[in-house]
Amino acid sequence: MMSDGTIAVGDAVIRREQLAGELGRLRAAAGDRPITVRADKHLSYGDVIEVLDSCRAAGFEQIGLVSVKRVK
């Protein structure tokens, strides 16, 4: 999820209201493969949890969080 509220799923950028449908489509294609979530650092914790909950509701059991190494 990006700070402007858009969500990137693969190469597609979607709106929040499209997330459930897109995750359902991905789940059908992914089988038992895990999904990963990466979020803009300026998002609230609640926004990230909302995306994680959507992943669980779509049937993903293994959800990873991606972090970016901080450059010093």
N, CA, C and O atoms as a Tinker XYZ file with bonds, in Angstrom:
   288  protein
     1  N      0.847000   -1.165000    0.000000    73     2
     2  CA     0.000000    0.000000    0.000000    64     1     3
     3  C      0.895000    1.232000    0.000000    63     2     4     5
     4  O      1.932000    1.273000    0.662000    81     3
     5  N      0.471000    2.219000   -0.752000    73     3     6
     6  CA     1.253000    3.445000   -0.865000    64     5     7
     7  C      0.599000    4.572000   -0.060000    63     6     8     9
     8  O     -0.577000    4.496000    0.295000    81     7
     9  N      1.369000    5.599000    0.216000    73     7    10
    10  CA     0.885000    6.681000    1.069000    64     9    11
    11  C     -0.321000    7.405000    0.484000    63    10    12    13
    12  O     -1.061000    8.044000    1.231000    81    11
    13  N     -0.545000    7.327000   -0.832000    73    11    14
    14  CA    -1.711000    7.983000   -1.427000    64    13    15
    15  C     -2.958000    7.105000   -1.377000    63    14    16    17
    16  O     -4.005000    7.481000   -1.904000    81    15
    17  N     -2.847000    5.936000   -0.744000    73    15    18
    18  CA    -3.989000    5.044000   -0.581000    64    17    19
    19  C     -4.145000    4.021000   -1.679000    63    18    20    21
    20  O     -5.021000    3.161000   -1.588000    81    19
    21  N     -3.322000    4.084000   -2.722000    73    19    22
    22  CA    -3.396000    3.075000   -3.766000    64    21    23
    23  C     -2.635000    1.834000   -3.324000    63    22    24    25
    24  O     -1.782000    1.878000   -2.438000    81    23
    25  N     -2.971000    0.745000   -3.965000    73    23    26
    26  CA    -2.378000   -0.540000   -3.615000    64    25    27
    27  C     -1.824000   -1.163000   -4.892000    63    26    28    29
    28  O     -2.507000   -1.210000   -5.916000    81    27
    29  N     -0.605000   -1.633000   -4.827000    73    27    30
    30  CA    -0.010000   -2.338000   -5.963000    64    29    31
    31  C     -0.108000   -3.826000   -5.701000    63    30    32    33
    32  O      0.353000   -4.323000   -4.674000    81    31
    33  N     -0.712000   -4.529000   -6.641000    73    31    34
    34  CA    -0.796000   -5.984000   -6.585000    64    33    35
    35  C     -0.079000   -6.489000   -7.824000    63    34    36    37
    36  O     -0.610000   -6.421000   -8.933000    81    35
    37  N      1.119000   -6.991000   -7.630000    73    35    38
    38  CA     1.955000   -7.326000   -8.775000    64    37    39
    39  C      2.302000   -6.041000   -9.505000    63    38    40    41
    40  O      2.823000   -5.103000   -8.902000    81    39
    41  N      2.019000   -5.992000  -10.784000    73    39    42
    42  CA     2.298000   -4.797000  -11.582000    64    41    43
    43  C      1.093000   -3.858000  -11.672000    63    42    44    45
    44  O      1.214000   -2.749000  -12.192000    81    43
    45  N     -0.047000   -4.286000  -11.180000    73    43    46
    46  CA    -1.271000   -3.482000  -11.269000    64    45    47
    47  C     -1.422000   -2.574000  -10.058000    63    46    48    49
    48  O     -1.167000   -2.985000   -8.926000    81    47
    49  N     -1.835000   -1.348000  -10.300000    73    47    50
    50  CA    -2.151000   -0.418000   -9.209000    64    49    51
    51  C     -3.667000   -0.330000   -9.127000    63    50    52    53
    52  O     -4.339000   -0.007000  -10.107000    81    51
    53  N     -4.200000   -0.625000   -7.930000    73    51    54
    54  CA    -5.651000   -0.674000   -7.752000    64    53    55
    55  C     -6.074000    0.223000   -6.603000    63    54    56    57
    56  O     -5.248000    0.710000   -5.832000    81    55
    57  N     -7.374000    0.428000   -6.507000    73    55    58
    58  CA    -7.947000    1.171000   -5.382000    64    57    59
    59  C     -8.290000    0.191000   -4.264000    63    58    60    61
    60  O     -8.432000   -1.009000   -4.499000    81    59
    61  N     -8.418000    0.705000   -3.070000    73    59    62
    62  CA    -8.680000   -0.131000   -1.899000    64    61    63
    63  C     -9.934000   -0.987000   -2.074000    63    62    64    65
    64  O     -9.958000   -2.143000   -1.650000    81    63
    65  N    -10.967000   -0.434000   -2.688000    73    63    66
    66  CA   -12.212000   -1.189000   -2.854000    64    65    67
    67  C    -12.077000   -2.347000   -3.846000    63    66    68    69
    68  O    -12.956000   -3.208000   -3.897000    81    67
    69  N    -11.016000   -2.388000   -4.622000    73    67    70
    70  CA   -10.768000   -3.477000   -5.559000    64    69    71
    71  C     -9.942000   -4.600000   -4.939000    63    70    72    73
    72  O     -9.762000   -5.648000   -5.559000    81    71
    73  N     -9.445000   -4.396000   -3.737000    73    71    74
    74  CA    -8.489000   -5.327000   -3.138000    64    73    75
    75  C     -9.068000   -6.723000   -2.940000    63    74    76    77
    76  O     -8.411000   -7.704000   -3.289000    81    75
    77  N    -10.259000   -6.842000   -2.399000    73    75    78
    78  CA   -10.825000   -8.170000   -2.125000    64    77    79
    79  C    -10.944000   -8.992000   -3.401000    63    78    80    81
    80  O    -10.579000  -10.167000   -3.413000    81    79
    81  N    -11.443000   -8.398000   -4.463000    73    79    82
    82  CA   -11.587000   -9.119000   -5.725000    64    81    83
    83  C    -10.251000   -9.535000   -6.310000    63    82    84    85
    84  O    -10.102000  -10.654000   -6.802000    81    83
    85  N     -9.284000   -8.640000   -6.256000    73    83    86
    86  CA    -7.958000   -8.946000   -6.796000    64    85    87
    87  C     -7.267000  -10.037000   -5.981000    63    86    88    89
    88  O     -6.621000  -10.920000   -6.547000    81    87
    89  N     -7.402000   -9.980000   -4.650000    73    87    90
    90  CA    -6.805000  -11.021000   -3.810000    64    89    91
    91  C     -7.474000  -12.371000   -4.037000    63    90    92    93
    92  O     -6.810000  -13.407000   -4.012000    81    91
    93  N     -8.784000  -12.364000   -4.257000    73    91    94
    94  CA    -9.493000  -13.606000   -4.559000    64    93    95
    95  C     -8.989000  -14.237000   -5.847000    63    94    96    97
    96  O     -8.812000  -15.453000   -5.925000    81    95
    97  N     -8.757000  -13.406000   -6.858000    73    95    98
    98  CA    -8.231000  -13.885000   -8.127000    64    97    99
    99  C     -6.824000  -14.460000   -7.945000    63    98   100   101
   100  O     -6.497000  -15.519000   -8.482000    81    99
   101  N     -5.997000  -13.740000   -7.178000    73    99   102
   102  CA    -4.631000  -14.215000   -6.918000    64   101   103
   103  C     -4.628000  -15.517000   -6.139000    63   102   104   105
   104  O     -3.839000  -16.418000   -6.428000    81   103
   105  N     -5.494000  -15.618000   -5.166000    73   103   106
   106  CA    -5.560000  -16.823000   -4.329000    64   105   107
   107  C     -5.909000  -18.033000   -5.174000    63   106   108   109
   108  O     -5.336000  -19.108000   -4.996000    81   107
   109  N     -6.848000  -17.860000   -6.093000    73   107   110
   110  CA    -7.241000  -18.971000   -6.963000    64   109   111
   111  C     -6.061000  -19.424000   -7.822000    63   110   112   113
   112  O     -5.902000  -20.616000   -8.083000    81   111
   113  N     -5.242000  -18.479000   -8.259000    73   111   114
   114  CA    -4.104000  -18.807000   -9.112000    64   113   115
   115  C     -2.890000  -19.284000   -8.319000    63   114   116   117
   116  O     -2.073000  -20.043000   -8.840000    81   115
   117  N     -2.764000  -18.849000   -7.071000    73   115   118
   118  CA    -1.552000  -19.116000   -6.288000    64   117   119
   119  C     -1.537000  -20.467000   -5.605000    63   118   120   121
   120  O     -0.469000  -20.971000   -5.259000    81   119
   121  N     -2.690000  -21.059000   -5.406000    73   119   122
   122  CA    -2.718000  -22.316000   -4.660000    64   121   123
   123  C     -2.270000  -22.071000   -3.227000    63   122   124   125
   124  O     -2.788000  -21.178000   -2.557000    81   123
   125  N     -1.311000  -22.860000   -2.757000    73   123   126
   126  CA    -0.834000  -22.726000   -1.377000    64   125   127
   127  C      0.366000  -21.804000   -1.226000    63   126   128   129
   128  O      0.951000  -21.728000   -0.145000    81   127
   129  N      0.743000  -21.103000   -2.289000    73   127   130
   130  CA     1.901000  -20.207000   -2.206000    64   129   131
   131  C      1.612000  -19.039000   -1.272000    63   130   132   133
   132  O      0.474000  -18.578000   -1.181000    81   131
   133  N      2.637000  -18.564000   -0.581000    73   131   134
   134  CA     2.448000  -17.411000    0.320000    64   133   135
   135  C      2.323000  -16.112000   -0.470000    63   134   136   137
   136  O      2.634000  -16.053000   -1.660000    81   135
   137  N      1.864000  -15.086000    0.214000    73   135   138
   138  CA     1.778000  -13.751000   -0.362000    64   137   139
   139  C      2.628000  -12.827000    0.503000    63   138   140   141
   140  O      2.764000  -13.058000    1.705000    81   139
   141  N      3.196000  -11.793000   -0.086000    73   139   142
   142  CA     3.987000  -10.834000    0.684000    64   141   143
   143  C      3.359000   -9.448000    0.586000    63   142   144   145
   144  O      2.764000   -9.088000   -0.430000    81   143
   145  N      3.505000   -8.684000    1.659000    73   143   146
   146  CA     2.952000   -7.337000    1.750000    64   145   147
   147  C      4.089000   -6.369000    2.041000    63   146   148   149
   148  O      4.912000   -6.603000    2.926000    81   147
   149  N      4.122000   -5.293000    1.293000    73   147   150
   150  CA     5.084000   -4.217000    1.533000    64   149   151
   151  C      4.276000   -2.929000    1.608000    63   150   152   153
   152  O      3.394000   -2.695000    0.781000    81   151
   153  N      4.573000   -2.095000    2.596000    73   151   154
   154  CA     3.802000   -0.869000    2.796000    64   153   155
   155  C      4.721000    0.341000    2.906000    63   154   156   157
   156  O      5.854000    0.236000    3.374000    81   155
   157  N      4.224000    1.470000    2.476000    73   155   158
   158  CA     4.939000    2.730000    2.617000    64   157   159
   159  C      5.124000    3.021000    4.104000    63   158   160   161
   160  O      4.207000    2.796000    4.893000    81   159
   161  N      6.279000    3.511000    4.491000    73   159   162
   162  CA     6.575000    3.740000    5.911000    64   161   163
   163  C      5.708000    4.823000    6.537000    63   162   164   165
   164  O      5.655000    4.925000    7.763000    81   163
   165  N      5.036000    5.622000    5.745000    73   163   166
   166  CA     4.210000    6.688000    6.290000    64   165   167
   167  C      2.762000    6.257000    6.568000    63   166   168   169
   168  O      1.963000    7.051000    7.064000    81   167
   169  N      2.429000    5.008000    6.250000    73   167   170
   170  CA     1.076000    4.524000    6.501000    64   169   171
   171  C      0.871000    4.231000    7.974000    63   170   172   173
   172  O      1.812000    3.951000    8.716000    81   171
   173  N     -0.373000    4.305000    8.366000    73   171   174
   174  CA    -0.690000    3.960000    9.749000    64   173   175
   175  C     -0.677000    2.436000    9.906000    63   174   176   177
   176  O     -0.865000    1.693000    8.943000    81   175
   177  N     -0.454000    2.007000   11.113000    73   175   178
   178  CA    -0.477000    0.581000   11.442000    64   177   179
   179  C     -1.821000   -0.025000   11.043000    63   178   180   181
   180  O     -1.876000   -1.146000   10.537000    81   179
   181  N     -2.894000    0.713000   11.272000    73   179   182
   182  CA    -4.240000    0.237000   10.947000    64   181   183
   183  C     -4.426000   -0.036000    9.464000    63   182   184   185
   184  O     -5.097000   -1.000000    9.094000    81   183
   185  N     -3.839000    0.804000    8.604000    73   183   186
   186  CA    -3.937000    0.585000    7.161000    64   185   187
   187  C     -3.251000   -0.718000    6.759000    63   186   188   189
   188  O     -3.765000   -1.465000    5.927000    81   187
   189  N     -2.106000   -0.982000    7.347000    73   187   190
   190  CA    -1.371000   -2.215000    7.033000    64   189   191
   191  C     -2.155000   -3.428000    7.536000    63   190   192   193
   192  O     -2.258000   -4.434000    6.834000    81   191
   193  N     -2.695000   -3.341000    8.718000    73   191   194
   194  CA    -3.493000   -4.444000    9.277000    64   193   195
   195  C     -4.707000   -4.719000    8.402000    63   194   196   197
   196  O     -5.093000   -5.874000    8.222000    81   195
   197  N     -5.308000   -3.678000    7.862000    73   195   198
   198  CA    -6.461000   -3.852000    6.975000    64   197   199
   199  C     -6.087000   -4.690000    5.751000    63   198   200   201
   200  O     -6.856000   -5.558000    5.336000    81   199
   201  N     -4.928000   -4.440000    5.179000    73   199   202
   202  CA    -4.469000   -5.216000    4.025000    64   201   203
   203  C     -4.166000   -6.656000    4.449000    63   202   204   205
   204  O     -4.526000   -7.598000    3.742000    81   203
   205  N     -3.511000   -6.831000    5.591000    73   203   206
   206  CA    -3.229000   -8.188000    6.085000    64   205   207
   207  C     -4.525000   -8.956000    6.319000    63   206   208   209
   208  O     -4.619000  -10.130000    5.964000    81   207
   209  N     -5.522000   -8.307000    6.911000    73   207   210
   210  CA    -6.821000   -8.945000    7.137000    64   209   211
   211  C     -7.486000   -9.335000    5.821000    63   210   212   213
   212  O     -8.123000  -10.384000    5.730000    81   211
   213  N     -7.337000   -8.491000    4.805000    73   211   214
   214  CA    -7.899000   -8.801000    3.490000    64   213   215
   215  C     -7.221000  -10.028000    2.886000    63   214   216   217
   216  O     -7.874000  -10.849000    2.242000    81   215
   217  N     -5.922000  -10.148000    3.095000    73   215   218
   218  CA    -5.195000  -11.328000    2.616000    64   217   219
   219  C     -5.708000  -12.587000    3.301000    63   218   220   221
   220  O     -5.920000  -13.611000    2.651000    81   219
   221  N     -5.903000  -12.510000    4.596000    73   219   222
   222  CA    -6.425000  -13.671000    5.350000    64   221   223
   223  C     -7.838000  -14.018000    4.887000    63   222   224   225
   224  O     -8.163000  -15.193000    4.717000    81   223
   225  N     -8.673000  -13.010000    4.685000    73   223   226
   226  CA   -10.052000  -13.235000    4.253000    64   225   227
   227  C    -10.102000  -13.879000    2.869000    63   226   228   229
   228  O    -11.036000  -14.622000    2.567000    81   227
   229  N     -9.113000  -13.604000    2.032000    73   227   230
   230  CA    -9.046000  -14.198000    0.690000    64   229   231
   231  C     -8.559000  -15.641000    0.734000    63   230   232   233
   232  O     -8.607000  -16.345000   -0.275000    81   231
   233  N     -8.089000  -16.085000    1.901000    73   231   234
   234  CA    -7.665000  -17.472000    2.051000    64   233   235
   235  C     -6.168000  -17.697000    2.121000    63   234   236   237
   236  O     -5.716000  -18.839000    2.193000    81   235
   237  N     -5.393000  -16.622000    2.100000    73   235   238
   238  CA    -3.943000  -16.788000    2.234000    64   237   239
   239  C     -3.619000  -17.115000    3.691000    63   238   240   241
   240  O     -4.009000  -16.389000    4.605000    81   239
   241  N     -2.904000  -18.213000    3.889000    73   239   242
   242  CA    -2.523000  -18.623000    5.242000    64   241   243
   243  C     -1.107000  -18.182000    5.591000    63   242   244   245
   244  O     -0.790000  -17.981000    6.763000    81   243
   245  N     -0.262000  -18.032000    4.591000    73   243   246
   246  CA     1.121000  -17.603000    4.813000    64   245   247
   247  C      1.288000  -16.210000    4.210000    63   246   248   249
   248  O      1.249000  -16.031000    2.993000    81   247
   249  N      1.473000  -15.230000    5.094000    73   247   250
   250  CA     1.603000  -13.838000    4.665000    64   249   251
   251  C      2.920000  -13.309000    5.201000    63   250   252   253
   252  O      3.161000  -13.333000    6.408000    81   251
   253  N      3.771000  -12.833000    4.306000    73   251   254
   254  CA     5.061000  -12.287000    4.703000    64   253   255
   255  C      5.048000  -10.774000    4.622000    63   254   256   257
   256  O      4.291000  -10.189000    3.847000    81   255
   257  N      5.882000  -10.151000    5.418000    73   255   258
   258  CA     6.063000   -8.702000    5.372000    64   257   259
   259  C      7.437000   -8.419000    4.787000    63   258   260   261
   260  O      8.434000   -8.998000    5.220000    81   259
   261  N      7.490000   -7.534000    3.810000    73   259   262
   262  CA     8.745000   -7.170000    3.152000    64   261   263
   263  C      9.261000   -5.892000    3.762000    63   262   264   265
   264  O      8.515000   -4.929000    3.943000    81   263
   265  N     10.540000   -5.886000    4.079000    73   263   266
   266  CA    11.150000   -4.664000    4.581000    64   265   267
   267  C     12.281000   -4.247000    3.643000    63   266   268   269
   268  O     12.871000   -5.074000    2.948000    81   267
   269  N     12.563000   -2.974000    3.642000    73   267   270
   270  CA    13.630000   -2.448000    2.810000    64   269   271
   271  C     14.762000   -2.029000    3.725000    63   270   272   273
   272  O     14.551000   -1.332000    4.718000    81   271
   273  N     15.962000   -2.460000    3.382000    73   271   274
   274  CA    17.115000   -2.121000    4.211000    64   273   275
   275  C     17.342000   -0.619000    4.182000    63   274   276   277
   276  O     17.368000    0.004000    3.121000    81   275
   277  N     17.503000   -0.058000    5.362000    73   275   278
   278  CA    17.731000    1.376000    5.481000    64   277   279
   279  C     19.170000    1.699000    5.084000    63   278   280   281
   280  O     20.110000    1.054000    5.549000    81   279
   281  N     19.330000    2.688000    4.232000    73   279   282
   282  CA    20.646000    3.127000    3.789000    64   281   283
   283  C     21.163000    4.144000    4.811000    63   282   284   285
   284  O     20.470000    5.104000    5.147000    81   283
   285  N     22.383000    3.923000    5.298000    73   283   286
   286  CA    22.935000    4.826000    6.321000    64   285   287
   287  C     23.742000    5.921000    5.700000    63   286   288
   288  O     24.280000    6.770000    6.410000    81   287
